[in-house]
Amino acid sequence: NDTNKLILDKNGALLTNAERDQVKEKYVVSLEEQLQKEREKSAQNNHELEMLKCKFEHLSEDKKSLEMQVEQMTESLQMRDDSVNLVNEKLTETRSKLMKENDKSRKS
């Protein structure tokens, strides 16, 4: 235990009990101040962690929302593709009929 060791001043002389108590008190105060700083740091870190957790939750929600939008847009584009394909098929059929009719009218 460090507090039971002999405490010497800068010149190597033994300190009186009062002086020793003063040194111990300063040491205790110093440790308490360090502890307080560490607690404040810890509180700040915990606060930052909570803020990051909230940010992460919001980003997760945003991601889900964007994924749903992409899915809806993909479905919408697929429906448009299907519609365009149907129109193309109808146009192809109509053009083919018109060409046949045109050929018939030329022959006659």
DSSP file (Angstrom, degrees, kcal/mol; ACC not computed):
  #  RESIDUE AA STRUCTURE BP1 BP2  ACC     N-H-->O    O-->H-N    N-H-->O    O-->H-N    TCO  KAPPA ALPHA  PHI   PSI    X-CA   Y-CA   Z-CA
    1    1 A N    >         0   0    0      0, 0.0     3,-1.3     0, 0.0     4,-0.4   0.000 360.0 360.0 360.0 118.2    0.0    0.0    0.0
    2    2 A D  G >   +     0   0    0      1,-0.3     3,-1.2     2,-0.2     0, 0.0   0.804 360.0  63.6 -61.2 -32.8    1.6    3.2   -1.2
    3    3 A T  G 3  S+     0   0    0      1,-0.3    -1,-0.3    21,-0.0     4,-0.1   0.695  99.3  54.4 -71.2 -17.1    0.1    5.4    1.5
    4    4 A N  G <  S+     0   0    0     -3,-1.3    -1,-0.3     2,-0.1    -2,-0.2   0.548  87.9  99.8 -91.5  -8.2    1.9    3.6    4.3
    5    5 A K  S <  S-     0   0    0     -3,-1.2     2,-0.2    -4,-0.4    -3,-0.0  -0.325  89.7 -89.3 -73.5 159.8    5.4    4.1    2.7
    6    6 A L        -     0   0    0      1,-0.0     2,-0.5    -2,-0.0    -1,-0.1  -0.504  41.1-145.7 -67.7 135.6    7.7    6.7    4.0
    7    7 A I        -     0   0    0     -2,-0.2     8,-1.7     8,-0.2     2,-0.3  -0.922  15.6-168.2-109.3 126.7    7.1   10.0    2.1
    8    8 A L  B     -A   14   0A   0     -2,-0.5     6,-0.2     6,-0.2     2,-0.0  -0.813  16.7-126.1-111.8 150.8   10.1   12.2    1.5
    9    9 A D    >   -     0   0    0      4,-2.6     3,-1.9    -2,-0.3    -1,-0.1  -0.195  47.1 -80.8 -82.1-174.2   10.2   15.8    0.3
   10   10 A K  T 3  S+     0   0    0      1,-0.3    -1,-0.1     2,-0.1    -2,-0.0   0.816 131.8  50.2 -58.0 -32.4   12.3   16.9   -2.8
   11   11 A N  T 3  S-     0   0    0      2,-0.1    -1,-0.3     3,-0.0     3,-0.1   0.414 120.2-105.9 -89.4   2.1   15.5   17.0   -0.7
   12   12 A G  S <  S+     0   0    0     -3,-1.9     2,-0.2     1,-0.3    -2,-0.1   0.525  73.7 140.1  88.7   4.5   15.0   13.6    0.8
   13   13 A A        -     0   0    0      1,-0.1    -4,-2.6    -5,-0.0    -1,-0.3  -0.577  59.4-105.2 -82.2 145.6   13.9   14.7    4.2
   14   14 A L  B     -A    8   0A   0     -2,-0.2     2,-0.2    -6,-0.2    -6,-0.2  -0.414  35.9-126.7 -66.3 142.8   11.1   12.9    6.0
   15   15 A L        -     0   0    0     -8,-1.7    -8,-0.2     1,-0.1    -1,-0.1  -0.603  20.2-112.1 -89.7 153.4    7.8   14.7    6.1
   16   16 A T     >  -     0   0    0     -2,-0.2     4,-3.0     1,-0.1     5,-0.2  -0.315  35.1-103.2 -72.3 166.3    5.9   15.4    9.2
   17   17 A N  H  > S+     0   0    0      1,-0.2     4,-2.9     2,-0.2     5,-0.2   0.901 124.1  51.0 -58.5 -41.1    2.6   13.7    9.7
   18   18 A A  H  > S+     0   0    0      2,-0.2     4,-2.1     1,-0.2    -1,-0.2   0.926 112.1  46.1 -63.5 -44.5    0.7   16.8    8.8
   19   19 A E  H  > S+     0   0    0      2,-0.2     4,-2.4     1,-0.2    -2,-0.2   0.904 112.8  50.7 -64.3 -40.0    2.8   17.2    5.6
   20   20 A R  H  X S+     0   0    0     -4,-3.0     4,-2.7     1,-0.2    -2,-0.2   0.920 109.3  50.3 -63.5 -43.1    2.3   13.6    4.8
   21   21 A D  H  X S+     0   0    0     -4,-2.9     4,-2.6     1,-0.2    -1,-0.2   0.877 109.5  52.4 -61.2 -36.9   -1.5   14.0    5.3
   22   22 A Q  H  X S+     0   0    0     -4,-2.1     4,-2.5     2,-0.2    -2,-0.2   0.919 109.6  47.9 -64.8 -43.9   -1.4   17.0    3.0
   23   23 A V  H  X S+     0   0    0     -4,-2.4     4,-2.4     2,-0.2    -2,-0.2   0.927 113.0  48.6 -62.1 -44.8    0.4   15.0    0.3
   24   24 A K  H  X S+     0   0    0     -4,-2.7     4,-2.8     1,-0.2    -2,-0.2   0.915 110.5  51.3 -60.9 -42.7   -2.1   12.1    0.6
   25   25 A E  H  X S+     0   0    0     -4,-2.6     4,-2.9     1,-0.2    -2,-0.2   0.914 110.1  48.7 -62.0 -43.6   -5.0   14.6    0.4
   26   26 A K  H  X S+     0   0    0     -4,-2.5     4,-2.7     2,-0.2    -1,-0.2   0.908 112.0  49.9 -61.5 -41.4   -3.6   16.1   -2.8
   27   27 A Y  H  X S+     0   0    0     -4,-2.4     4,-2.5     2,-0.2    -2,-0.2   0.924 112.2  46.9 -63.0 -45.1   -3.1   12.6   -4.2
   28   28 A V  H  X S+     0   0    0     -4,-2.8     4,-2.7     2,-0.2    -2,-0.2   0.922 113.0  49.0 -63.2 -44.6   -6.7   11.7   -3.3
   29   29 A V  H  X S+     0   0    0     -4,-2.9     4,-2.5     1,-0.2    -2,-0.2   0.913 110.7  51.3 -61.2 -42.5   -8.0   14.9   -4.8
   30   30 A S  H  X S+     0   0    0     -4,-2.7     4,-2.4     1,-0.2    -2,-0.2   0.921 111.3  47.2 -60.4 -44.7   -6.0   14.3   -7.9
   31   31 A L  H  X S+     0   0    0     -4,-2.5     4,-2.7     1,-0.2    -2,-0.2   0.897 111.3  51.3 -64.5 -39.8   -7.5   10.8   -8.2
   32   32 A E  H  X S+     0   0    0     -4,-2.7     4,-2.5     2,-0.2    -2,-0.2   0.898 110.0  49.6 -64.0 -39.4  -11.0   12.1   -7.6
   33   33 A E  H  X S+     0   0    0     -4,-2.5     4,-2.4     2,-0.2    -2,-0.2   0.918 111.7  48.3 -64.6 -43.1  -10.5   14.7  -10.3
   34   34 A Q  H  X S+     0   0    0     -4,-2.4     4,-2.7     2,-0.2    -2,-0.2   0.924 111.5  50.3 -60.7 -44.2   -9.2   12.0  -12.8
   35   35 A L  H  X S+     0   0    0     -4,-2.7     4,-2.4     1,-0.2    -2,-0.2   0.913 109.9  50.2 -60.8 -43.3  -12.2    9.8  -11.9
   36   36 A Q  H  X S+     0   0    0     -4,-2.5     4,-2.5     2,-0.2    -1,-0.2   0.911 110.6  49.5 -62.2 -42.5  -14.6   12.7  -12.5
   37   37 A K  H  X S+     0   0    0     -4,-2.4     4,-2.7     1,-0.2    -2,-0.2   0.916 111.1  49.6 -62.0 -43.2  -12.9   13.4  -15.9
   38   38 A E  H  X S+     0   0    0     -4,-2.7     4,-2.6     2,-0.2    -2,-0.2   0.886 110.5  50.5 -63.9 -38.3  -13.2    9.7  -16.8
   39   39 A R  H  X S+     0   0    0     -4,-2.4     4,-2.7     2,-0.2    -2,-0.2   0.915 111.1  48.6 -64.8 -42.1  -16.9    9.7  -15.8
   40   40 A E  H  X S+     0   0    0     -4,-2.5     4,-2.6     2,-0.2    -2,-0.2   0.918 112.2  48.6 -63.7 -42.5  -17.5   12.8  -17.9
   41   41 A K  H  X S+     0   0    0     -4,-2.7     4,-2.9     2,-0.2    -2,-0.2   0.930 112.1  49.4 -60.6 -44.7  -15.8   11.1  -20.9
   42   42 A S  H  X S+     0   0    0     -4,-2.6     4,-2.7     2,-0.2    -2,-0.2   0.906 110.7  49.3 -62.4 -42.5  -17.8    8.0  -20.3
   43   43 A A  H  X S+     0   0    0     -4,-2.7     4,-2.4     2,-0.2    -1,-0.2   0.914 112.1  48.7 -63.3 -42.2  -21.0    9.9  -20.2
   44   44 A Q  H  X S+     0   0    0     -4,-2.6     4,-2.7     2,-0.2    -2,-0.2   0.924 112.0  48.8 -62.7 -44.6  -20.1   11.8  -23.4
   45   45 A N  H  X S+     0   0    0     -4,-2.9     4,-2.5     2,-0.2    -2,-0.2   0.901 111.2  49.9 -62.6 -40.6  -19.2    8.5  -25.1
   46   46 A N  H  X S+     0   0    0     -4,-2.7     4,-2.4     2,-0.2    -1,-0.2   0.904 110.7  50.1 -64.0 -40.2  -22.5    7.0  -24.0
   47   47 A H  H  X S+     0   0    0     -4,-2.4     4,-2.3     2,-0.2    -2,-0.2   0.940 111.7  47.4 -62.2 -47.1  -24.3   10.0  -25.3
   48   48 A E  H  X S+     0   0    0     -4,-2.7     4,-2.6     1,-0.2    -2,-0.2   0.889 110.3  53.3 -61.4 -39.4  -22.5    9.7  -28.7
   49   49 A L  H  X S+     0   0    0     -4,-2.5     4,-2.4     2,-0.2    -1,-0.2   0.921 108.9  48.6 -61.7 -44.0  -23.3    6.0  -28.8
   50   50 A E  H  X S+     0   0    0     -4,-2.4     4,-2.3     2,-0.2    -2,-0.2   0.904 111.1  50.6 -62.4 -41.3  -27.0    6.7  -28.3
   51   51 A M  H  X S+     0   0    0     -4,-2.3     4,-2.5     1,-0.2    -2,-0.2   0.918 111.0  48.6 -62.3 -43.0  -26.9    9.3  -31.0
   52   52 A L  H  X S+     0   0    0     -4,-2.6     4,-2.7     2,-0.2    -2,-0.2   0.880 109.0  53.2 -65.4 -37.9  -25.2    6.8  -33.4
   53   53 A K  H  X S+     0   0    0     -4,-2.4     4,-2.4     2,-0.2    -1,-0.2   0.929 110.7  46.9 -61.7 -44.3  -27.8    4.1  -32.5
   54   54 A C  H  X S+     0   0    0     -4,-2.3     4,-2.6     2,-0.2    -2,-0.2   0.925 112.4  49.9 -62.2 -44.5  -30.6    6.6  -33.4
   55   55 A K  H  X S+     0   0    0     -4,-2.5     4,-2.6     1,-0.2    -2,-0.2   0.914 110.5  50.3 -60.3 -43.2  -28.9    7.5  -36.6
   56   56 A F  H  X S+     0   0    0     -4,-2.7     4,-2.6     2,-0.2    -1,-0.2   0.906 109.7  50.6 -61.8 -42.9  -28.4    3.8  -37.5
   57   57 A E  H  X S+     0   0    0     -4,-2.4     4,-2.4     2,-0.2    -2,-0.2   0.925 111.5  47.9 -61.9 -43.8  -32.1    3.2  -36.8
   58   58 A H  H  X S+     0   0    0     -4,-2.6     4,-2.8     1,-0.2    -2,-0.2   0.916 112.2  49.2 -63.2 -41.9  -33.1    6.1  -39.1
   59   59 A L  H  X S+     0   0    0     -4,-2.6     4,-2.6     2,-0.2    -1,-0.2   0.886 109.9  51.7 -64.8 -37.5  -30.7    4.9  -41.8
   60   60 A S  H  X S+     0   0    0     -4,-2.6     4,-2.4     2,-0.2    -1,-0.2   0.915 111.3  47.3 -63.8 -42.0  -32.2    1.4  -41.5
   61   61 A E  H  X S+     0   0    0     -4,-2.4     4,-2.5     2,-0.2    -2,-0.2   0.921 112.2  49.9 -64.7 -43.0  -35.7    2.8  -41.9
   62   62 A D  H  X S+     0   0    0     -4,-2.8     4,-2.7     1,-0.2    -2,-0.2   0.906 109.9  51.5 -60.4 -41.6  -34.6    4.9  -44.9
   63   63 A K  H  X S+     0   0    0     -4,-2.6     4,-2.7     2,-0.2    -2,-0.2   0.933 110.3  48.1 -61.9 -46.2  -33.0    1.8  -46.4
   64   64 A K  H  X S+     0   0    0     -4,-2.4     4,-2.3     1,-0.2    -1,-0.2   0.922 112.3  49.7 -60.4 -43.4  -36.2   -0.2  -46.0
   65   65 A S  H  X S+     0   0    0     -4,-2.5     4,-2.3     1,-0.2    -2,-0.2   0.923 112.0  47.3 -61.4 -44.9  -38.2    2.6  -47.5
   66   66 A L  H  X S+     0   0    0     -4,-2.7     4,-2.7     1,-0.2    -1,-0.2   0.890 109.9  53.3 -65.1 -38.9  -35.8    2.9  -50.5
   67   67 A E  H  X S+     0   0    0     -4,-2.7     4,-2.3     2,-0.2    -1,-0.2   0.908 109.5  48.7 -61.9 -40.7  -35.9   -0.8  -51.0
   68   68 A M  H  X S+     0   0    0     -4,-2.3     4,-2.7     2,-0.2    -2,-0.2   0.911 110.8  50.6 -65.2 -41.2  -39.7   -0.7  -51.1
   69   69 A Q  H  X S+     0   0    0     -4,-2.3     4,-2.9     2,-0.2     5,-0.2   0.920 110.4  49.3 -62.1 -43.0  -39.6    2.2  -53.6
   70   70 A V  H  X S+     0   0    0     -4,-2.7     4,-2.7     2,-0.2    -1,-0.2   0.917 111.1  50.1 -61.8 -42.7  -37.2    0.2  -55.8
   71   71 A E  H  X S+     0   0    0     -4,-2.3     4,-2.4     2,-0.2    -2,-0.2   0.927 112.4  46.7 -61.9 -44.8  -39.5   -2.8  -55.7
   72   72 A Q  H  X S+     0   0    0     -4,-2.7     4,-2.7     2,-0.2    -2,-0.2   0.915 113.4  48.6 -63.7 -42.8  -42.5   -0.7  -56.6
   73   73 A M  H  X S+     0   0    0     -4,-2.9     4,-2.9     2,-0.2    -2,-0.2   0.897 110.3  51.9 -64.7 -39.3  -40.6    1.0  -59.5
   74   74 A T  H  X S+     0   0    0     -4,-2.7     4,-2.4     2,-0.2    -2,-0.2   0.929 111.4  46.6 -62.2 -45.1  -39.4   -2.4  -60.7
   75   75 A E  H  X S+     0   0    0     -4,-2.4     4,-2.4     2,-0.2    -2,-0.2   0.920 112.8  50.2 -61.9 -43.0  -43.0   -3.7  -60.8
   76   76 A S  H  X S+     0   0    0     -4,-2.7     4,-2.3     1,-0.2    -2,-0.2   0.920 111.3  47.9 -62.3 -44.0  -44.2   -0.6  -62.5
   77   77 A L  H  X S+     0   0    0     -4,-2.9     4,-2.8     2,-0.2    -1,-0.2   0.879 110.3  52.4 -64.2 -38.0  -41.5   -0.8  -65.1
   78   78 A Q  H  X S+     0   0    0     -4,-2.4     4,-2.8     2,-0.2    -1,-0.2   0.907 108.9  49.8 -64.0 -40.9  -42.3   -4.5  -65.7
   79   79 A M  H  X S+     0   0    0     -4,-2.4     4,-2.5     2,-0.2    -2,-0.2   0.917 111.8  48.4 -64.1 -41.6  -45.9   -3.6  -66.2
   80   80 A R  H  X S+     0   0    0     -4,-2.3     4,-3.2     2,-0.2     5,-0.2   0.922 110.9  50.8 -63.2 -43.7  -44.9   -0.9  -68.7
   81   81 A D  H  X S+     0   0    0     -4,-2.8     4,-2.8     1,-0.2    -2,-0.2   0.936 111.0  48.5 -57.7 -46.4  -42.6   -3.4  -70.5
   82   82 A D  H  X S+     0   0    0     -4,-2.8     4,-2.2     1,-0.2    -1,-0.2   0.917 112.7  48.3 -60.4 -42.7  -45.5   -5.9  -70.7
   83   83 A S  H  X S+     0   0    0     -4,-2.5     4,-2.5     2,-0.2    -2,-0.2   0.923 111.7  48.8 -63.9 -45.2  -47.8   -3.2  -72.0
   84   84 A V  H  X S+     0   0    0     -4,-3.2     4,-2.6     1,-0.2    -2,-0.2   0.903 110.5  52.0 -61.9 -41.0  -45.3   -2.0  -74.6
   85   85 A N  H  X S+     0   0    0     -4,-2.8     4,-2.5    -5,-0.2    -1,-0.2   0.905 109.2  49.7 -62.3 -41.3  -44.7   -5.6  -75.7
   86   86 A L  H  X S+     0   0    0     -4,-2.2     4,-2.6     2,-0.2    -2,-0.2   0.935 111.2  48.5 -62.4 -46.0  -48.5   -6.1  -76.1
   87   87 A V  H  X S+     0   0    0     -4,-2.5     4,-2.8     1,-0.2    -2,-0.2   0.912 111.2  51.0 -61.1 -41.8  -48.8   -3.0  -78.2
   88   88 A N  H  X S+     0   0    0     -4,-2.6     4,-2.7     2,-0.2    -1,-0.2   0.911 109.7  49.8 -61.2 -42.9  -45.8   -4.1  -80.3
   89   89 A E  H  X S+     0   0    0     -4,-2.5     4,-2.7     2,-0.2    -2,-0.2   0.933 112.0  47.8 -61.1 -45.5  -47.5   -7.5  -80.9
   90   90 A K  H  X S+     0   0    0     -4,-2.6     4,-3.0     1,-0.2    -2,-0.2   0.916 112.5  49.3 -61.9 -43.3  -50.7   -5.8  -81.9
   91   91 A L  H  X S+     0   0    0     -4,-2.8     4,-2.9     2,-0.2     5,-0.2   0.911 110.9  49.8 -62.9 -41.3  -48.9   -3.5  -84.2
   92   92 A T  H  X S+     0   0    0     -4,-2.7     4,-2.4     2,-0.2    -2,-0.2   0.926 113.1  46.6 -62.6 -44.5  -47.0   -6.4  -85.8
   93   93 A E  H  X S+     0   0    0     -4,-2.7     4,-2.5     2,-0.2    -2,-0.2   0.931 114.2  47.6 -62.4 -45.8  -50.2   -8.3  -86.3
   94   94 A T  H  X S+     0   0    0     -4,-3.0     4,-2.8     2,-0.2    -2,-0.2   0.919 112.2  48.9 -63.9 -43.5  -52.0   -5.3  -87.8
   95   95 A R  H  X S+     0   0    0     -4,-2.9     4,-2.6     1,-0.2    -1,-0.2   0.915 111.0  51.0 -61.8 -42.4  -49.0   -4.5  -90.1
   96   96 A S  H  X S+     0   0    0     -4,-2.4     4,-2.2    -5,-0.2    -2,-0.2   0.925 111.7  46.9 -61.6 -44.8  -49.0   -8.1  -91.2
   97   97 A K  H  X S+     0   0    0     -4,-2.5     4,-2.9     1,-0.2     5,-0.2   0.926 112.7  49.9 -61.5 -45.1  -52.8   -8.0  -92.0
   98   98 A L  H  X S+     0   0    0     -4,-2.8     4,-2.7     1,-0.2    -2,-0.2   0.898 109.9  50.4 -63.1 -39.5  -52.4   -4.7  -93.8
   99   99 A M  H  X S+     0   0    0     -4,-2.6     4,-2.7     2,-0.2    -1,-0.2   0.910 111.8  48.2 -64.3 -41.5  -49.5   -6.1  -95.9
  100  100 A K  H  X S+     0   0    0     -4,-2.2     4,-2.5     2,-0.2    -2,-0.2   0.929 113.3  47.0 -63.6 -44.9  -51.6   -9.2  -96.8
  101  101 A E  H  X S+     0   0    0     -4,-2.9     4,-2.5     1,-0.2    -2,-0.2   0.903 111.9  51.1 -63.5 -39.7  -54.6   -7.1  -97.7
  102  102 A N  H  X S+     0   0    0     -4,-2.7     4,-1.9    -5,-0.2    -2,-0.2   0.917 109.9  49.7 -62.2 -43.9  -52.3   -4.8  -99.7
  103  103 A D  H  X S+     0   0    0     -4,-2.7     4,-2.2     1,-0.2    -2,-0.2   0.916 111.1  49.9 -60.8 -43.5  -50.8   -7.8 -101.6
  104  104 A K  H  X S+     0   0    0     -4,-2.5     4,-1.8     1,-0.2    -2,-0.2   0.915 110.1  49.5 -62.0 -44.2  -54.4   -9.1 -102.3
  105  105 A S  H  < S+     0   0    0     -4,-2.5    -1,-0.2     1,-0.2    -2,-0.2   0.840 110.3  51.1 -68.4 -31.2  -55.5   -5.7 -103.7
  106  106 A R  H  < S+     0   0    0     -4,-1.9    -1,-0.2     1,-0.2    -2,-0.2   0.913 109.3  50.7 -67.6 -43.4  -52.4   -5.5 -105.9
  107  107 A K  H  <        0   0    0     -4,-2.2    -2,-0.2     1,-0.2    -1,-0.2   0.838 360.0 360.0 -66.2 -32.3  -53.0   -8.9 -107.4
  108  108 A S     <        0   0    0     -4,-1.8    -1,-0.2    -5,-0.2    -2,-0.2   0.498 360.0 360.0 -93.6 360.0  -56.6   -8.2 -108.2
